[in-house]
Amino acid sequence: MPSFSDLSLRPDCRHFRGDLPCRPNKTDGYVCATCPVYTPVTQRILIIKLGAIGDVIRTTPLLRRLRAERPGCAITWLTLTPAILPQAEIEEILKFDFASALQLQAREFDVVINLDKEKEACALLNTIQAKEKFGYALRPHDGVAWPVNALAEHKFLTGVFDQISQANTKPYVQEIFELCGFDFRGEEYVFDTHEDQGYDWGHLPPAGARVGLNTGCGDRWTTRLWSDEKWITLIESLQMAGYMPVLLGGEAEAARNQDLHAATGAAYPGTFPLPRFINLMHQMDAVVTQVTMAMHISIALRKPTVLMNNIFNPHEFDLYGRGRLVQPDKDCVCFYRGTCRLGTSCMEDLPAEKVLAAVRASLPLG
């Protein structure tokens, strides 16, 4: 039996595990000394982006730039929602819990990027050893989230003062790139379509004019909701124009979507676990949505996206030249508010005809 030193271990290889046989050893019997797929890691990078799901999705363009700027790097990502990340594109994906935090605090990284202002995320940036740190730290004497350097100041301030947030003209992705010291060059999201799962969507309308309608928006900012009457008008207008509406949503939207299906005959496949829902959205030719997780999924899937917005800064969203952003005909006075100050949400002042025109521009029919 060979000794420890005889094996010429290479723990700097991106395949090396330490706790288990690496994949090349398991599949091909390779050992470190003679391994033909030995790939040394040049730098180790940690991204801390815990949630929400949509924000995790729209942080993935950073992966493309980090690979380009730091070739040979190995990336660890700490999040609350590991399933949403592209498993094949990230060396190590960790769910945020005590065990993950404990082992990260015992490691050294070349770069740590924390994009969350939650105290636990900021505390991790403080305690993890790294040559370079970007994003937000925790001020020890008062427990306040604070920029770790000047690069994070712009994004920090847009989250502290409404006036600065409303005046901001930079999309979110550009802001986080600048926070990391990069200029944004239109890098796309990195995302898994789950096409390899072989889901059967035979009951969907024929491809070519499918327009997914994501009818919900969560329960935090309900000022974004559009009434059933507006959805029915849009669905009937889409059908008359030759489009095939498909109702999308989760459990919270199931009752509404069933009612809309009954009223209009629009296709409603039902509700599904997240990977299958993502693949369902991948079957759409365009998507109409409010600012929700589905919006981020649609952009990540590179679908023409018609985004209905009222309470958020419209500059925050980059549709990558695909789709249109539409807003009510009167100005919204409820910036980042969950209830309407006037009693009736201005979303009722967004005509279905305006949304239809955006669909036509985004997905012209031959």
Sequence and secondary structure as in RCSB ss.txt:
>XXXX:A:sequence
MPSFSDLSLRPDCRHFRGDLPCRPNKTDGYVCATCPVYTPVTQRILIIKLGAIGDVIRTTPLLRRLRAERPGCAI
TWLTLTPAILPQAEIEEILKFDFASALQLQAREFDVVINLDKEKEACALLNTIQAKEKFGYALRPHDGVAWPVNA
LAEHKFLTGVFDQISQANTKPYVQEIFELCGFDFRGEEYVFDTHEDQGYDWGHLPPAGARVGLNTGCGDRWTTRL
WSDEKWITLIESLQMAGYMPVLLGGEAEAARNQDLHAATGAAYPGTFPLPRFINLMHQMDAVVTQVTMAMHISIA
LRKPTVLMNNIFNPHEFDLYGRGRLVQPDKDCVCFYRGTCRLGTSCMEDLPAEKVLAAVRASLPLG
>XXXX:A:secstr
   TGGG   TTBTT  SSS  HHHHHH   GGG TT  B SEEEEEE    HHHHHTTTHHHHHHHHHSTTEEE
EEEES GGGS GGG SEEEE SHHHHHHHHT EEEEEEE   SHHHHHHHHHSEEEEEEEEEE TTT  EEESSG
GGHHHHHHTT HHHHHH  S HHHHHHHHTT             GGG    TTS  TTSEEEEE    SS GGG 
  HHHHHHHHHHHHHTT EEEEE  GGGHHHHHHHHHHH  B      HHHHHHHHHT SEEEEESSHHHHHHHH
TT  EEEE SSS GGG   TTSEEEE  SS    TT SS TTSS GGGGS HHHHHHHHHHHS   
